[in-house]
Amino acid sequence: MLLLGGSAVVQALTGMNIYAASFLIPLGVIIYTLHGGLKATFLASYLHSVLVHVVLVIFLYMVYTSSDKLGSPSKVYNNLVSLASRTQDCSELLKLGQACGPVNGNYQGSYVTMLSSGGFIFGIINIIGNFGTVFVDNGYWISAIAARPSSTHKGYLLGGLVWFAVPFSLATALGLGALALNLPLTASEASRGLVPPATATALIGEGGATLLLTMLFMAVTSAGSSELIAVSSLCTYDLYRTYINPNATGKQILSVSRVVVFAFGCFMGVLAILLNKAGVSLGWMYLAMGVMIGSAVMPVAFLLLWNKANAKGAVAGAIVGCIAGIITWLVVTKVEYGRIDLVTTGRNAPMLSGNLVSILVGGAVHLIWSFLEPQNYNWESTRGLRTVEEDASSVPLGEFSNEKLGRAKVWILKWGIGFTCMIVVLWPALSLPARVFSREYFTLWAVVAIAWGTVGSAIIIFLPLIESRETIKLILEGIFTSVMRKLRR
């Protein structure tokens, strides 16, 4: 998905052939992932995240404080209100596919309101799809396994809150900025992910394009390296070591891992080329991913949280739910629009139906199967998993004590559910009485976006350095000592 958006943006900003971009982007990821493995992924993810958030903050302050073309929440607000005005002549712009006039499904056609049927539908699809990208992405699991159990839950929640600055703050800046500037963007171009580069270029010129391109490359390569490691881990440990060579040495596993990294990286590039050739856009893929992978969300959750969950039922639920979701998606498309193509399948009604059926049927099949044939799993087999080779940095046994894990569970229930309810339910609900936002309310919204982006960026940049200060100190002392010894010679 990121390769689709990344290749489209690279083509728009540089003129590079989109198929070349689709393949060259993962090529660099393959190289440093092959050499560094999971540790390289962690280090690269930190460095890339720093650059992403620095650029994010630049665009935030550019749109809402310093730009000559916008430069304040009031200016952005006035332009958005003007764009949605019913008195505006939109005949020529609408013919070109550009946004103009009242928004269908929004209260009074306004851009500055939470009362939006389209927004509500997108919210449901977004939640289902992103549940899928987290629960079914092995990258999240191997990162959690690599971390200390006592800190994983806090790290993931803090990481989620920091990450939220990217879609929230960046969309508030570059997304609304594109509308406020009334840029000549069509719905098709927006679906391909071209709104941010258009806004960045309009505000800062070539400098904005360079910043956006840097941000994009950092995000795509960071996510790409994580996926390469995730797939490599599945193939080496869950397939090769489990079924092909149970007595594999660390050297053998490393060799297989490198082959998988190279092969899957090439596959990613080829798949991106094929999808671009077929006309599949980032927006279409984003909406459709819940139909494809949402069926596995509830089975995975049941396996983690319910000892009666049945393994065969989980597999059946994921497969049956996916098939049911795809069938529903296509049937609704045919009934509603009379034809099945990329345009009609990407509309709200089919996407919503397919996403809901996929996640609900997958969960229902697993639930029923588990009630009929409860497995009563006790986790003993996972506790007995052996490592490939003993490592001096293994996690202390105290990390797995019932007392520590119990405290972690209470913390997760308190803060995890609390933040989820606040962001997903309470925040939107409290915005509904405002109907169409006033200038003051929109200014508050912009200030929250700026604050969230700024604080989140500060956390992602400085907190890892603070937590690693002792290690960094030892490394610097070692470098200094080594240099001094050489100078004395």
VEXRO-817412 format. One record per residue (C-alpha): residue number from 1; x, y, z. Coordinates in steps of 0.1 Angstrom, whole numbers, plus 5000, padded with zeros to 4 digits. Layout:
<rs>
@num NUM&u X&v Y&w Z
...
</rs>
This chain:
<rs>
@num 1&u 5000&v 5000&w 5000
@num 2&u 5028&v 5024&w 5009
@num 3&u 5046&v 5015&w 4977
@num 4&u 5016&v 5025&w 4957
@num 5&u 5014&v 5059&w 4973
@num 6&u 5051&v 5063&w 4974
@num 7&u 5057&v 5056&w 4938
@num 8&u 5029&v 5079&w 4928
@num 9&u 5043&v 5108&w 4948
@num 10&u 5079&v 5102&w 4936
@num 11&u 5066&v 5103&w 4900
@num 12&u 5046&v 5135&w 4907
@num 13&u 5076&v 5153&w 4923
@num 14&u 5105&v 5141&w 4903
@num 15&u 5090&v 5128&w 4870
@num 16&u 5105&v 5093&w 4876
@num 17&u 5088&v 5065&w 4858
@num 18&u 5062&v 5051&w 4882
@num 19&u 5072&v 5015&w 4876
@num 20&u 5109&v 5022&w 4882
@num 21&u 5099&v 5040&w 4915
@num 22&u 5078&v 5010&w 4925
@num 23&u 5109&v 4987&w 4923
@num 24&u 5137&v 5010&w 4933
@num 25&u 5121&v 5021&w 4966
@num 26&u 5122&v 4986&w 4981
@num 27&u 5157&v 4979&w 4967
@num 28&u 5174&v 5002&w 4992
@num 29&u 5153&v 4987&w 5020
@num 30&u 5165&v 4952&w 5010
@num 31&u 5202&v 4963&w 5012
@num 32&u 5202&v 4977&w 5047
@num 33&u 5178&v 4951&w 5060
@num 34&u 5200&v 4922&w 5047
@num 35&u 5231&v 4937&w 5065
@num 36&u 5215&v 4948&w 5098
@num 37&u 5184&v 4926&w 5104
@num 38&u 5160&v 4936&w 5132
@num 39&u 5185&v 4959&w 5150
@num 40&u 5190&v 4978&w 5117
@num 41&u 5152&v 4981&w 5115
@num 42&u 5149&v 4995&w 5150
@num 43&u 5178&v 5020&w 5144
@num 44&u 5165&v 5030&w 5110
@num 45&u 5129&v 5033&w 5123
@num 46&u 5141&v 5058&w 5149
@num 47&u 5161&v 5079&w 5125
@num 48&u 5134&v 5079&w 5099
@num 49&u 5108&v 5088&w 5126
@num 50&u 5129&v 5117&w 5136
@num 51&u 5130&v 5131&w 5101
@num 52&u 5092&v 5124&w 5095
@num 53&u 5083&v 5143&w 5126
@num 54&u 5106&v 5172&w 5120
@num 55&u 5091&v 5177&w 5085
@num 56&u 5056&v 5173&w 5100
@num 57&u 5063&v 5201&w 5125
@num 58&u 5076&v 5224&w 5097
@num 59&u 5045&v 5219&w 5076
@num 60&u 5022&v 5224&w 5106
@num 61&u 5037&v 5258&w 5115
@num 62&u 5040&v 5268&w 5079
@num 63&u 5003&v 5263&w 5073
@num 64&u 4990&v 5278&w 5105
@num 65&u 5016&v 5305&w 5115
@num 66&u 5041&v 5316&w 5088
@num 67&u 5029&v 5310&w 5053
@num 68&u 5021&v 5341&w 5032
@num 69&u 4993&v 5322&w 5014
@num 70&u 4976&v 5309&w 5046
@num 71&u 4995&v 5315&w 5078
@num 72&u 4967&v 5314&w 5104
@num 73&u 4937&v 5293&w 5115
@num 74&u 4914&v 5322&w 5106
@num 75&u 4926&v 5324&w 5070
@num 76&u 4923&v 5286&w 5066
@num 77&u 4888&v 5287&w 5081
@num 78&u 4876&v 5316&w 5059
@num 79&u 4889&v 5298&w 5027
@num 80&u 4872&v 5265&w 5037
@num 81&u 4839&v 5283&w 5043
@num 82&u 4842&v 5302&w 5010
@num 83&u 4850&v 5269&w 4991
@num 84&u 4818&v 5252&w 5004
@num 85&u 4796&v 5283&w 4997
@num 86&u 4765&v 5276&w 4976
@num 87&u 4769&v 5309&w 4958
@num 88&u 4802&v 5299&w 4943
@num 89&u 4803&v 5291&w 4906
@num 90&u 4817&v 5256&w 4904
@num 91&u 4806&v 5245&w 4869
@num 92&u 4841&v 5246&w 4854
@num 93&u 4859&v 5231&w 4884
@num 94&u 4834&v 5203&w 4889
@num 95&u 4839&v 5193&w 4852
@num 96&u 4876&v 5189&w 4859
@num 97&u 4868&v 5168&w 4890
@num 98&u 4880&v 5194&w 4915
@num 99&u 4864&v 5200&w 4949
@num 100&u 4841&v 5229&w 4949
@num 101&u 4808&v 5239&w 4966
@num 102&u 4789&v 5221&w 4994
@num 103&u 4801&v 5186&w 5004
@num 104&u 4775&v 5159&w 4999
@num 105&u 4767&v 5142&w 5032
@num 106&u 4781&v 5169&w 5054
@num 107&u 4760&v 5191&w 5076
@num 108&u 4751&v 5222&w 5055
@num 109&u 4777&v 5210&w 5030
@num 110&u 4805&v 5223&w 5052
@num 111&u 4841&v 5212&w 5054
@num 112&u 4844&v 5222&w 5090
@num 113&u 4819&v 5198&w 5107
@num 114&u 4820&v 5164&w 5123
@num 115&u 4784&v 5158&w 5112
@num 116&u 4793&v 5138&w 5080
@num 117&u 4778&v 5106&w 5068
@num 118&u 4808&v 5100&w 5045
@num 119&u 4832&v 5107&w 5074
@num 120&u 4812&v 5083&w 5097
@num 121&u 4814&v 5055&w 5071
@num 122&u 4851&v 5061&w 5065
@num 123&u 4857&v 5060&w 5102
@num 124&u 4842&v 5025&w 5105
@num 125&u 4861&v 5013&w 5074
@num 126&u 4893&v 5029&w 5088
@num 127&u 4889&v 5012&w 5122
@num 128&u 4883&v 4977&w 5107
@num 129&u 4912&v 4981&w 5083
@num 130&u 4937&v 4993&w 5108
@num 131&u 4927&v 4966&w 5133
@num 132&u 4937&v 4943&w 5105
@num 133&u 4970&v 4960&w 5097
@num 134&u 4980&v 4957&w 5134
@num 135&u 4966&v 4923&w 5144
@num 136&u 4977&v 4906&w 5112
@num 137&u 5010&v 4923&w 5107
@num 138&u 5038&v 4901&w 5122
@num 139&u 5060&v 4932&w 5124
@num 140&u 5041&v 4944&w 5155
@num 141&u 5044&v 4910&w 5171
@num 142&u 5082&v 4906&w 5166
@num 143&u 5088&v 4941&w 5179
@num 144&u 5068&v 4933&w 5210
@num 145&u 5086&v 4900&w 5215
@num 146&u 5120&v 4918&w 5211
@num 147&u 5111&v 4943&w 5239
@num 148&u 5109&v 4937&w 5276
@num 149&u 5074&v 4925&w 5287
@num 150&u 5073&v 4951&w 5315
@num 151&u 5077&v 4980&w 5291
@num 152&u 5061&v 4968&w 5259
@num 153&u 5025&v 4978&w 5268
@num 154&u 5036&v 5014&w 5277
@num 155&u 5058&v 5017&w 5247
@num 156&u 5030&v 5006&w 5223
@num 157&u 5004&v 5030&w 5238
@num 158&u 5028&v 5059&w 5238
@num 159&u 5039&v 5050&w 5203
@num 160&u 5003&v 5050&w 5192
@num 161&u 4996&v 5084&w 5207
@num 162&u 5027&v 5098&w 5190
@num 163&u 5019&v 5082&w 5157
@num 164&u 4984&v 5097&w 5158
@num 165&u 5001&v 5131&w 5152
@num 166&u 5009&v 5119&w 5116
@num 167&u 4974&v 5114&w 5103
@num 168&u 4958&v 5140&w 5126
@num 169&u 4982&v 5169&w 5125
@num 170&u 4995&v 5163&w 5089
@num 171&u 4959&v 5160&w 5076
@num 172&u 4949&v 5192&w 5095
@num 173&u 4979&v 5210&w 5079
@num 174&u 4984&v 5196&w 5043
@num 175&u 4949&v 5181&w 5038
@num 176&u 4929&v 5212&w 5048
@num 177&u 4957&v 5233&w 5034
@num 178&u 4950&v 5219&w 4999
@num 179&u 4913&v 5228&w 5002
@num 180&u 4920&v 5262&w 5016
@num 181&u 4944&v 5270&w 4987
@num 182&u 4918&v 5256&w 4963
@num 183&u 4945&v 5236&w 4945
@num 184&u 4935&v 5220&w 4912
@num 185&u 4934&v 5184&w 4925
@num 186&u 4909&v 5158&w 4913
@num 187&u 4894&v 5130&w 4934
@num 188&u 4915&v 5105&w 4914
@num 189&u 4947&v 5124&w 4923
@num 190&u 4937&v 5127&w 4959
@num 191&u 4931&v 5089&w 4960
@num 192&u 4967&v 5083&w 4947
@num 193&u 4981&v 5103&w 4977
@num 194&u 4990&v 5134&w 4958
@num 195&u 4974&v 5160&w 4982
@num 196&u 5004&v 5164&w 5006
@num 197&u 5030&v 5170&w 4978
@num 198&u 5007&v 5194&w 4960
@num 199&u 5002&v 5215&w 4992
@num 200&u 5039&v 5213&w 5001
@num 201&u 5049&v 5226&w 4967
@num 202&u 5023&v 5253&w 4967
@num 203&u 5035&v 5266&w 5001
@num 204&u 5072&v 5263&w 4998
@num 205&u 5080&v 5255&w 4962
@num 206&u 5109&v 5231&w 4955
@num 207&u 5119&v 5232&w 4991
@num 208&u 5085&v 5219&w 5001
@num 209&u 5087&v 5191&w 4975
@num 210&u 5121&v 5181&w 4988
@num 211&u 5109&v 5180&w 5024
@num 212&u 5078&v 5160&w 5014
@num 213&u 5098&v 5136&w 4993
@num 214&u 5122&v 5131&w 5022
@num 215&u 5093&v 5125&w 5046
@num 216&u 5077&v 5100&w 5022
@num 217&u 5109&v 5081&w 5016
@num 218&u 5116&v 5078&w 5054
@num 219&u 5081&v 5065&w 5060
@num 220&u 5080&v 5040&w 5032
@num 221&u 5115&v 5026&w 5038
@num 222&u 5109&v 5023&w 5076
@num 223&u 5076&v 5004&w 5071
@num 224&u 5092&v 4983&w 5043
@num 225&u 5121&v 4971&w 5064
@num 226&u 5097&v 4962&w 5092
@num 227&u 5077&v 4941&w 5067
@num 228&u 5107&v 4924&w 5053
@num 229&u 5118&v 4913&w 5088
@num 230&u 5083&v 4903&w 5097
@num 231&u 5079&v 4880&w 5066
@num 232&u 5114&v 4867&w 5071
@num 233&u 5107&v 4858&w 5107
@num 234&u 5075&v 4839&w 5097
@num 235&u 5093&v 4819&w 5070
@num 236&u 5124&v 4811&w 5089
@num 237&u 5110&v 4803&w 5124
@num 238&u 5074&v 4792&w 5117
@num 239&u 5080&v 4773&w 5085
@num 240&u 5117&v 4764&w 5080
@num 241&u 5127&v 4757&w 5116
@num 242&u 5093&v 4742&w 5126
@num 243&u 5086&v 4719&w 5096
@num 244&u 5118&v 4716&w 5074
@num 245&u 5148&v 4717&w 5097
@num 246&u 5139&v 4716&w 5134
@num 247&u 5176&v 4714&w 5144
@num 248&u 5187&v 4744&w 5123
@num 249&u 5217&v 4764&w 5136
@num 250&u 5217&v 4801&w 5139
@num 251&u 5239&v 4804&w 5108
@num 252&u 5214&v 4783&w 5087
@num 253&u 5185&v 4804&w 5099
@num 254&u 5203&v 4836&w 5091
@num 255&u 5210&v 4823&w 5055
@num 256&u 5174&v 4814&w 5050
@num 257&u 5163&v 4848&w 5065
@num 258&u 5185&v 4867&w 5040
@num 259&u 5171&v 4847&w 5011
@num 260&u 5135&v 4855&w 5022
@num 261&u 5143&v 4892&w 5027
@num 262&u 5157&v 4895&w 4992
@num 263&u 5129&v 4874&w 4976
@num 264&u 5100&v 4892&w 4994
@num 265&u 5116&v 4926&w 4987
@num 266&u 5116&v 4918&w 4950
@num 267&u 5080&v 4905&w 4952
@num 268&u 5069&v 4938&w 4968
@num 269&u 5084&v 4957&w 4939
@num 270&u 5068&v 4935&w 4913
@num 271&u 5034&v 4935&w 4930
@num 272&u 5035&v 4974&w 4932
@num 273&u 5042&v 4975&w 4895
@num 274&u 5013&v 4951&w 4887
@num 275&u 4989&v 4971&w 4909
@num 276&u 5000&v 5004&w 4893
@num 277&u 4996&v 4989&w 4859
@num 278&u 4960&v 4978&w 4869
@num 279&u 4952&v 5013&w 4880
@num 280&u 4948&v 5005&w 4917
@num 281&u 4954&v 5036&w 4939
@num 282&u 4965&v 5041&w 4975
@num 283&u 4930&v 5052&w 4985
@num 284&u 4913&v 5021&w 4970
@num 285&u 4938&v 4998&w 4986
@num 286&u 4934&v 5015&w 5020
@num 287&u 4897&v 5010&w 5020
@num 288&u 4898&v 4974&w 5006
@num 289&u 4924&v 4961&w 5031
@num 290&u 4898&v 4955&w 5058
@num 291&u 4878&v 4933&w 5034
@num 292&u 4909&v 4912&w 5027
@num 293&u 4924&v 4909&w 5062
@num 294&u 4897&v 4921&w 5087
@num 295&u 4884&v 4885&w 5090
@num 296&u 4915&v 4875&w 5110
@num 297&u 4912&v 4903&w 5137
@num 298&u 4887&v 4887&w 5161
@num 299&u 4903&v 4852&w 5158
@num 300&u 4937&v 4866&w 5167
@num 301&u 4921&v 4885&w 5196
@num 302&u 4903&v 4854&w 5209
@num 303&u 4935&v 4833&w 5207
@num 304&u 4953&v 4859&w 5229
@num 305&u 4926&v 4865&w 5254
@num 306&u 4904&v 4834&w 5256
@num 307&u 4918&v 4800&w 5267
@num 308&u 4889&v 4781&w 5250
@num 309&u 4897&v 4796&w 5216
@num 310&u 4901&v 4768&w 5190
@num 311&u 4931&v 4769&w 5166
@num 312&u 4913&v 4753&w 5137
@num 313&u 4883&v 4776&w 5143
@num 314&u 4906&v 4806&w 5140
@num 315&u 4919&v 4795&w 5106
@num 316&u 4884&v 4787&w 5094
@num 317&u 4871&v 4821&w 5107
@num 318&u 4898&v 4840&w 5089
@num 319&u 4892&v 4822&w 5056
@num 320&u 4854&v 4821&w 5057
@num 321&u 4852&v 4857&w 5068
@num 322&u 4875&v 4869&w 5040
@num 323&u 4855&v 4850&w 5014
@num 324&u 4822&v 4863&w 5028
@num 325&u 4835&v 4898&w 5029
@num 326&u 4847&v 4897&w 4992
@num 327&u 4814&v 4882&w 4980
@num 328&u 4794&v 4908&w 4999
@num 329&u 4816&v 4936&w 4986
@num 330&u 4812&v 4926&w 4950
@num 331&u 4774&v 4918&w 4952
@num 332&u 4766&v 4951&w 4968
@num 333&u 4787&v 4968&w 4941
@num 334&u 4768&v 4950&w 4913
@num 335&u 4734&v 4957&w 4929
@num 336&u 4741&v 4994&w 4937
@num 337&u 4759&v 5004&w 4905
@num 338&u 4752&v 4978&w 4879
@num 339&u 4789&v 4971&w 4872
@num 340&u 4820&v 4960&w 4889
@num 341&u 4852&v 4980&w 4884
@num 342&u 4878&v 4999&w 4904
@num 343&u 4855&v 5030&w 4906
@num 344&u 4823&v 5013&w 4918
@num 345&u 4841&v 4989&w 4942
@num 346&u 4858&v 5018&w 4958
@num 347&u 4826&v 5036&w 4968
@num 348&u 4813&v 5038&w 5004
@num 349&u 4784&v 5013&w 5004
@num 350&u 4803&v 4983&w 4990
@num 351&u 4834&v 4990&w 5010
@num 352&u 4815&v 4994&w 5043
@num 353&u 4795&v 4962&w 5036
@num 354&u 4825&v 4941&w 5027
@num 355&u 4846&v 4954&w 5057
@num 356&u 4818&v 4947&w 5082
@num 357&u 4809&v 4913&w 5069
@num 358&u 4846&v 4902&w 5069
@num 359&u 4853&v 4911&w 5105
@num 360&u 4820&v 4900&w 5119
@num 361&u 4818&v 4867&w 5101
@num 362&u 4854&v 4858&w 5109
@num 363&u 4847&v 4864&w 5145
@num 364&u 4814&v 4846&w 5145
@num 365&u 4828&v 4814&w 5129
@num 366&u 4857&v 4813&w 5154
@num 367&u 4834&v 4820&w 5183
@num 368&u 4809&v 4792&w 5174
@num 369&u 4836&v 4767&w 5167
@num 370&u 4854&v 4774&w 5200
@num 371&u 4821&v 4770&w 5220
@num 372&u 4815&v 4736&w 5202
@num 373&u 4851&v 4724&w 5205
@num 374&u 4869&v 4744&w 5233
@num 375&u 4907&v 4739&w 5232
@num 376&u 4913&v 4749&w 5268
@num 377&u 4949&v 4761&w 5260
@num 378&u 4972&v 4767&w 5289
@num 379&u 5001&v 4785&w 5272
@num 380&u 5026&v 4758&w 5284
@num 381&u 5039&v 4751&w 5249
@num 382&u 5048&v 4787&w 5243
@num 383&u 5066&v 4789&w 5276
@num 384&u 5087&v 4760&w 5265
@num 385&u 5099&v 4775&w 5232
@num 386&u 5136&v 4772&w 5228
@num 387&u 5159&v 4799&w 5214
@num 388&u 5182&v 4792&w 5185
@num 389&u 5213&v 4801&w 5205
@num 390&u 5217&v 4813&w 5240
@num 391&u 5221&v 4851&w 5242
@num 392&u 5236&v 4870&w 5271
@num 393&u 5210&v 4897&w 5266
@num 394&u 5181&v 4874&w 5273
@num 395&u 5151&v 4888&w 5292
@num 396&u 5154&v 4882&w 5330
@num 397&u 5130&v 4856&w 5343
@num 398&u 5115&v 4882&w 5366
@num 399&u 5100&v 4900&w 5336
@num 400&u 5075&v 4871&w 5333
@num 401&u 5064&v 4870&w 5369
@num 402&u 5026&v 4869&w 5374
@num 403&u 5029&v 4900&w 5396
@num 404&u 5045&v 4921&w 5369
@num 405&u 5023&v 4908&w 5341
@num 406&u 4992&v 4914&w 5363
@num 407&u 5002&v 4950&w 5369
@num 408&u 5007&v 4954&w 5331
@num 409&u 4972&v 4940&w 5325
@num 410&u 4956&v 4965&w 5349
@num 411&u 4975&v 4993&w 5332
@num 412&u 4964&v 4982&w 5298
@num 413&u 4928&v 4980&w 5307
@num 414&u 4929&v 5014&w 5324
@num 415&u 4948&v 5035&w 5299
@num 416&u 4944&v 5015&w 5267
@num 417&u 4906&v 5014&w 5269
@num 418&u 4905&v 5049&w 5284
@num 419&u 4924&v 5065&w 5255
@num 420&u 4905&v 5045&w 5230
@num 421&u 4872&v 5056&w 5243
@num 422&u 4884&v 5092&w 5245
@num 423&u 4898&v 5094&w 5209
@num 424&u 4873&v 5072&w 5191
@num 425&u 4841&v 5080&w 5209
@num 426&u 4843&v 5110&w 5233
@num 427&u 4862&v 5134&w 5211
@num 428&u 4840&v 5131&w 5180
@num 429&u 4808&v 5130&w 5202
@num 430&u 4818&v 5163&w 5219
@num 431&u 4824&v 5179&w 5185
@num 432&u 4789&v 5170&w 5172
@num 433&u 4770&v 5198&w 5191
@num 434&u 4791&v 5224&w 5174
@num 435&u 4776&v 5214&w 5141
@num 436&u 4794&v 5237&w 5117
@num 437&u 4825&v 5249&w 5136
@num 438&u 4828&v 5285&w 5144
@num 439&u 4861&v 5303&w 5137
@num 440&u 4870&v 5301&w 5174
@num 441&u 4862&v 5263&w 5175
@num 442&u 4883&v 5257&w 5144
@num 443&u 4912&v 5277&w 5159
@num 444&u 4910&v 5255&w 5190
@num 445&u 4911&v 5224&w 5167
@num 446&u 4941&v 5237&w 5148
@num 447&u 4959&v 5245&w 5181
@num 448&u 4953&v 5210&w 5194
@num 449&u 4967&v 5196&w 5161
@num 450&u 4998&v 5218&w 5164
@num 451&u 5003&v 5209&w 5201
@num 452&u 4998&v 5172&w 5194
@num 453&u 5023&v 5173&w 5165
@num 454&u 5048&v 5193&w 5185
@num 455&u 5047&v 5173&w 5217
@num 456&u 5045&v 5140&w 5199
@num 457&u 5076&v 5149&w 5178
@num 458&u 5095&v 5160&w 5209
@num 459&u 5087&v 5126&w 5225
@num 460&u 5097&v 5105&w 5195
@num 461&u 5130&v 5125&w 5191
@num 462&u 5142&v 5129&w 5227
@num 463&u 5127&v 5101&w 5248
@num 464&u 5147&v 5073&w 5232
@num 465&u 5179&v 5094&w 5237
@num 466&u 5171&v 5099&w 5273
@num 467&u 5163&v 5062&w 5279
@num 468&u 5195&v 5052&w 5262
@num 469&u 5217&v 5078&w 5278
@num 470&u 5238&v 5052&w 5297
@num 471&u 5245&v 5032&w 5266
@num 472&u 5252&v 5063&w 5245
@num 473&u 5276&v 5074&w 5272
@num 474&u 5295&v 5041&w 5272
@num 475&u 5298&v 5042&w 5234
@num 476&u 5311&v 5078&w 5234
@num 477&u 5336&v 5069&w 5262
@num 478&u 5348&v 5039&w 5242
@num 479&u 5352&v 5060&w 5210
@num 480&u 5371&v 5087&w 5230
@num 481&u 5393&v 5061&w 5246
@num 482&u 5401&v 5044&w 5213
@num 483&u 5410&v 5078&w 5196
@num 484&u 5432&v 5088&w 5225
@num 485&u 5451&v 5055&w 5224
@num 486&u 5458&v 5060&w 5187
@num 487&u 5469&v 5096&w 5192
@num 488&u 5494&v 5085&w 5219
@num 489&u 5510&v 5060&w 5195
</rs>
